[in-house]
Amino acid sequence: MSCSQVQAQVAVVTGGSSGIGFATAEAFLQAGYRVAFFSHQADRVAAATDTLAGRHGSARIISDGVDLRDAEAVRRFFARVEAEWAAPSVLVCNAGYSPKRNGGRVLLEDVDLGEWQEVLAVNLTGALICCQCTLPGMVRRRGGRIVLIGSLAGRTMPRIAGSAYAASKSALLGLSRSIVSEYSRFGITANTIAPGRIATEMAGPADSSANREALKRIPVARLGRTEDVARTVLFLTAPEADFISGAVIDVNGGEFTPP
């Protein structure tokens, strides 16, 4: 693919102000894409935008503070992207919410119903809304790439994440299968990446007890880096990956190896 072809493409990344989302947004910018991203904390979005613009210029960046629980705000963001640039050819649903209490998981019997619904609203329903905003444009252009960022907690026994987070990330696999079932004929692929323990703010300090325990379980003997996930996103959204759809890619250093 030529540089001009890549530059014509628009990638939207949710939760792009930090962690995996920020690394993914930067990876797309480095590859020549126009990148639109949002997160619910406007100050963090502004800081991330300044950093990325300083490295890559501001012409290929659209960003805003948007709460995934506000469906109309999400739709307005996608409408803005399409009006200013074009309908996205790539969507990365990365934003996630994993509530903790006293630094640990919330036990199932203690999960507040409002908290449960809030986690699902961000991690699952938010992804659905973004897909609904993106798929019509992909259908029109007869092609597109959707990548859902799941979790190790949605693939196997959750050790750290609470039940709401684990359930929401597991459900993303069903969402991906639905997209594959309904939209493959339009040249659209949907895949899920399931990161393991990645060194992000959500994972906490590298020397925390949870991360020290995780290191004992990871055969490659290190925590994951945000770039490990971002590179996988780039691979799945490349033209060369057009026969990969409905897959789950585990990026976890060998901590979980399904049969």
N, C-alpha and C positions, 0 to 999 in steps of 0.2 A: 504494500500500500504506500502510495506517495505521500509526502509531507502535506501537500495541499488537500488530499483526500482525508487525512487524519484531522487536519485543522477544521474541516467542514463538519466534523462530528462533535456532538455535544454529550458530555457525560454529567449526570446528576448523582451526587453523593450525599446521602443523609448522614447526619452526625459527623460532618466534615471538619469540625473546628478543633478536634483533638484526636489522639490515639490512632486507631486503624483508619478512621475516616480521613484524617488529615494526611496521613501517609499515602492513602489511595488518591486523594485529590492531587497531591503533589506528583505522584507517579503519572497520572493522566496529563498533567501540565507538562511534565518533562517529555512525554510522548507526543506533544503537539495538540492535544485536545483542548477544546473550550470546556471549562469546568464550572458547574453551578453547584453550590453546596449550601446547606443550612444546618442549624442546630438551634436548640431552644434558648440558649444563653447568648443574648445579643453581644455582650461584651467580649465573650470568647470568639464569636464569629468575627467581630471587628479585628481582634488581635491576630487571628489566623489569616484573615484577608490581608492585613498589612504585611505579615511575614511572607505569604505566598506572592503577593504583588511585588515585594522587594526582590524576590528571587526570579520571578517569571514575567513581571509586568502585570498591569491591571486589565488589559484589553480582553484577556481570555478568562476572566473571573466574574461570576455573578454570585453574590452571597447575601444571606439575610438571616435574621433571627426568626425562626418559625418553630412552633410547637406542634409536634406530630399529632397531639391530641385534638388539635383544632383543624378539622378537615377542610374548612373553607380557606384557612390560611395556607394550607398545603396546596390546595388547588390554585390559589392566586399565585403562589410561587412558580408552579409549573407553567401557568399561563404567561407569566412574565418572561420566563426563559424562552418559551416558544415565540412570543412577540418580539423579543429583542434579538434572538438568534435563530433557533429552529427547534423543532421537536427533538427531544433527546433520542439518541441512538443507543445510549448506554444508561442503565439505572443500577446503582449500587445501594441497596437498603442495608445500611450499616448501623444506624442509630439504635441504641439499646439502653434499657433501664434495669438495673439489678439491685433492688433495695436490700440493705443490710441493717442489722441492729447490733449495736455494740461491737461493730466490726465483723460480725458473723452472719450466717444465713438465718433467715426467718423460718422456724419450724412450721410444717404444714398446718398443725393444729392452731398455730398462732397467727396465721395469715389473715389479715383484715380483708374483707371483701372489696372494699374500696381500693386498697393497695393492689390486690389481684387484678382488678379491672384496669387499673392504671398501667400496670406492667403490660397487660395484653394490648391496651390501647396504643402504647408506644411501639412495642416489639413486633406485634402481629398485625393489628388493625392499621397501624401507621404504614406498614409495608404494603398492605392491600391497597390503601388509598393511593400510594405512590405508583403502584403498578397500574391502577385504574387510570391515573393521569398520563401514564407513559405509553401504555399499550396501543391506544388508537393511532398515535403518530407512527409507531413501529409497524403497525398493520399497513398504514398508507405507504410507507417506504419499502414494505416487504422485507423487513429485516430489523433485528435489534438484539441486544444482549441485556439480560437481567441477572444480577448476582445478588443473592441474599446472604447476609452474614449471619450464620447460625452460631453454634457453640458446641464445644465438647459436652457441655451439660445437656444438650439436646440429642446427643448420640449414645450416651452410655450413663452409668450411674453418676448422678451429680454429687460431687464431693464438697463443693464450696457454695455453689449457687442454690438459691431457694427454689421452692416448687413452682412459683409463678414464672420465674425466669426460665427454668428448665422446660416447663410446659409450652411457653411461648416460642422458644427456640425450636422445640420439636415440631410444633405446628408449622413452622416455615417450610419444612420438608413437604408437607401436604400442599401448601400454597405453590411451591415450585412444581410439583407434579401436576397440579391443575393448569398452570400456565403451559407446561409441556403438552398436556392433553388437548388444550383448546387453541393454542397459537403456533404450534410448530409448523403448520402448513404455510404460515406467513414468513418463514425464515427467522423466527424469533427463538432464541434459546434461553433457558433459565437453569441456573445451577446454584448450589449452596456451598459456601465455604464454612467449615466448622473449625474455628481456631481453638487451640488449647490454651494453655496459660501464656498469655502475651503480656509483655511488660508495658502496661498502660496505667493510667490513673485509676481505672476501675479495679485493676488487679492489686493495687496498693504497693507499698515499698518493696523493693527487691528482696530485702532481708527480713520481711515479715514472716511469721511462723507459717502462714498458709503457703507462701511462695517457697520457703525452705522445704516444706513437705512435698510440694509439687515437684521440686527439682529431683527428689529421690525417685519419683515415678517416671521421669522423662529420660528415655534412653540416650538422647543426644546431650544430656547434662547441661542444658541451659534453658532459660525462659525464651519464649518466642519474641521476635521483634515485629513491630508494626509493618516493617518493610517486607517481612516474610509473607504476610497476608496480602499486602498491596501488589506484590509481584504476581501472586496467584490470580488476583482480580484481573490484572493486565493480560495474563495468559488466557483466561476464560473469555475475555471480551475481544480478543484478537480474531481476525478473519480465519486464521489457521485452526481455531477451535470451533468451527461451525458444525462439527459432527458430535460435539460434546454437549449434551442437554439432559437435564434431570439428574445430573451427577451430584454427589456430595464429596467434596475434597477436604480431607482431614489435614489440617496444618497444626500439628501438635507435637512434633519431635518424637513420635513413636509412642506417646503415652497411651493412645487408644488405637489398636490395629484390628479393625473388623475382619471377620473371616471372608 
